[in-house]
């Protein structure tokens, strides 16, 4: 028996497959160019890991955990209270990864034009150790980072580094709370591709 192939259907299938592939590639390029967008990021289904906490650790009534990415791409993660932690302290960490074009300006001749420009990646971080209070409570403070508080460098220490307008991208961030004596975080909020 001879098999008949309808050649008219092949170009349509090829076109569909090519379109789907191109759409996936473009979506990944758009995300890479835009990164993490301003908004509120809350814990997901797998954000709390009870295996990495003392016995009956829980958010106290009325407490919520979230991280807000502001319009300037700074990040503020909320304060909250945990109960049932006993006398266990915790480390809180917020790390953000950015990319931007940095223009280096000379204060002397022609201070309005950059001497040198470079596209670079850099990180901003905030860490705190939180001590448990009486009655097994842990009052976790706000953690914040900003790309504008990071020391950015130029090849010449006399030049002034400035982030070029419109080039700053928040590539990713990770917020964690890790109890003393535990190897992994109890709480994790993350956005963007993680390394």
Secondary structure, 3 states (H helix, E strand, C coil): CCCCCCHHHHHHHHHHHHHHHHHHHHHHHHHHHHCCCCEEEECCCCCECHHHCCCCCEECCCCCCEEEECCCCCEEECCEEEECCCCCCEEEEEEEEEEEEEEEEECCCCCCCCCEEEEEEEEEEEEEEECCEHHHEEEECCEEECHHHCCCCCCCCCEEEEECCCCCEEEEEEEEEEECCCCCCCEEEEECCCC
